[in-house]
Structures are given as structure tokens and as C-alpha cells.
Amino acid sequence: QVQLVESGGGLVQAGGSLRLSCTASGNRFSFADMGWYRQAPGKQRELVAKMSPFCTPTYADFVKGRFTISRDTAETTLYLQMNTLKPEDTAVYYCKISRYPDWGGDDFWGQGTQVTVSS
């Protein structure tokens, strides 16, 4: 099993920055994609950014140039640096890890961390 613990959310003014962290337990060699998603009230959960096992990042268009995804060398902590935040970035942010097919191919989600951007 994989357990994810997120931190770093909070309240920030528009134009400000936050850094989210997601620490994973479990066998890191089973981790395939690692990513951040968000869900605003009344909206579907959407991809923010993800990183392939080869550290290739993918970003949603609405965060390009503002957010940066990264992970530590131990490959157990995922980060999301969020700059130039906008009120529309307000949402609950979730970390997700997908395991390789040989490890079950399943997805694991964190509990979510609230990000609120005031105008």
C-alpha cells in the first residue's frame, strides 16, 4: 500500500506563493507517475501537473509558467511550487501516485490540502 500526506496549503493573497508537499510511504520503486490535481467547489477534479518516472513534467495550460512540479532525490516527496497565484486557483489540491502495472497499476490519493487565494 501507498500512503500520501500533503501539507503546505493555506490562505494567500493574489500574486502570492505557496509550496505544497506530498510525502509518500511505500515502495518507491513501484511509483510510476506522480502528480497534483485540484478540485474547486462544484467542479470536477482536474490535473494541475504531473511527473513521469523519468522526471518529465506535464502542466495544465492554466498553470504553465506559474507552477513548478518537482520531487526529492529519494523520490518519495513531491512538491508543487505555486507562484503568481490567482483567485481562480482556489481549490483543494490532491496528490496522486500511480503504480506500475506489475505492482497493481492502481492509484493512491492524498487527503487533500486547501488552497485559498483572496483577491
C-alpha positions as CSV (number, residue, x, y, z in Angstrom):
1,Q,0.0,0.0,0.0
2,V,0.9,3.6,-0.5
3,Q,0.0,6.4,1.9
4,L,0.3,10.1,1.0
5,V,0.4,13.0,3.4
6,E,0.1,16.5,1.9
7,S,0.9,19.8,3.5
8,G,1.5,23.4,2.6
9,G,-1.9,24.7,1.8
10,G,-3.3,27.9,3.2
11,L,-4.7,31.4,2.6
12,V,-2.7,33.7,0.4
13,Q,-3.4,37.0,-1.4
14,A,-3.5,37.1,-5.2
15,G,0.0,37.3,-6.6
16,G,1.5,35.4,-3.7
17,S,3.1,32.0,-3.5
18,L,2.7,28.7,-1.7
19,R,4.6,25.4,-1.8
20,L,2.8,22.1,-1.4
21,S,4.5,18.9,-0.3
22,C,3.3,15.3,-0.6
23,T,5.3,12.6,1.2
24,A,4.7,9.1,0.2
25,S,5.2,5.9,2.1
26,G,5.6,2.5,0.4
27,N,7.9,1.0,-2.1
28,R,9.2,3.9,-4.2
29,F,10.3,1.5,-7.0
30,S,6.6,0.9,-7.6
31,F,5.8,4.6,-8.3
32,A,5.1,5.5,-11.8
33,D,3.5,8.9,-12.4
34,M,3.2,11.3,-9.5
35,G,1.0,14.3,-9.8
36,W,-1.1,17.1,-8.4
37,Y,-4.8,17.6,-9.0
38,R,-7.3,20.1,-7.8
39,Q,-11.0,20.3,-7.2
40,A,-12.8,23.6,-6.8
41,P,-16.4,23.7,-5.3
42,G,-18.9,22.5,-7.9
43,K,-16.2,21.5,-10.4
44,Q,-14.6,18.2,-11.4
45,R,-11.2,17.3,-10.2
46,E,-8.6,18.3,-12.8
47,L,-4.9,17.7,-13.5
48,V,-2.6,20.5,-12.4
49,A,0.8,19.0,-13.0
50,K,2.4,15.5,-13.1
51,M,5.8,14.0,-13.4
52,S,6.8,10.8,-15.2
53,P,9.2,8.3,-13.7
54,F,11.9,9.9,-15.9
55,C,11.1,13.3,-14.3
56,T,9.3,14.7,-17.4
57,P,6.8,17.2,-16.2
58,T,3.4,17.9,-17.7
59,Y,1.4,21.0,-16.9
60,A,-2.1,22.1,-17.4
61,D,-2.3,25.2,-19.6
62,F,-3.7,27.3,-16.8
63,V,-0.6,26.9,-14.6
64,K,2.2,27.0,-17.2
65,G,4.8,29.5,-16.2
66,R,3.4,29.9,-12.7
67,F,3.7,26.4,-11.1
68,T,6.6,24.0,-10.9
69,I,6.4,20.4,-10.0
70,S,9.5,18.6,-8.6
71,R,10.4,15.7,-6.3
72,D,13.3,15.0,-4.0
73,T,16.1,12.7,-4.9
74,A,14.7,9.9,-2.7
75,E,11.6,10.0,-5.0
76,T,9.3,9.9,-2.0
77,T,8.3,13.6,-1.7
78,L,6.6,15.5,-4.4
79,Y,6.4,19.3,-4.4
80,L,4.3,21.9,-6.2
81,Q,5.7,25.4,-6.1
82,M,2.9,27.8,-6.9
83,N,3.7,31.4,-7.8
84,T,1.6,34.3,-9.0
85,L,-1.5,32.7,-7.5
86,K,-4.9,33.8,-8.7
87,P,-8.3,33.6,-7.0
88,E,-9.3,31.0,-9.6
89,D,-6.6,28.8,-8.2
90,T,-8.6,28.3,-5.1
91,A,-9.3,24.6,-4.6
92,V,-8.5,21.5,-2.7
93,Y,-5.2,20.2,-4.0
94,Y,-4.6,16.4,-4.1
95,C,-1.5,14.4,-4.6
96,K,-1.8,11.2,-6.6
97,I,0.6,8.4,-7.2
98,S,0.1,5.7,-9.8
99,R,1.9,2.4,-9.5
100,Y,3.4,0.4,-12.4
101,P,1.2,-2.4,-13.8
102,D,3.5,-5.0,-12.3
103,W,2.7,-3.5,-8.9
104,G,-1.0,-3.5,-9.4
105,G,-1.4,-0.4,-11.6
106,D,-3.6,1.3,-9.0
107,D,-3.8,4.9,-8.0
108,F,-3.4,6.4,-4.5
109,W,-4.7,9.8,-3.4
110,G,-3.8,12.1,-0.5
111,Q,-6.3,13.6,1.8
112,G,-6.1,17.0,0.1
113,T,-4.9,20.4,1.2
114,Q,-7.0,23.6,0.9
115,V,-5.5,26.5,-1.1
116,T,-7.4,29.7,-0.9
117,V,-6.4,32.8,-2.9
118,S,-8.0,36.1,-1.9
119,S,-8.4,39.0,-4.4
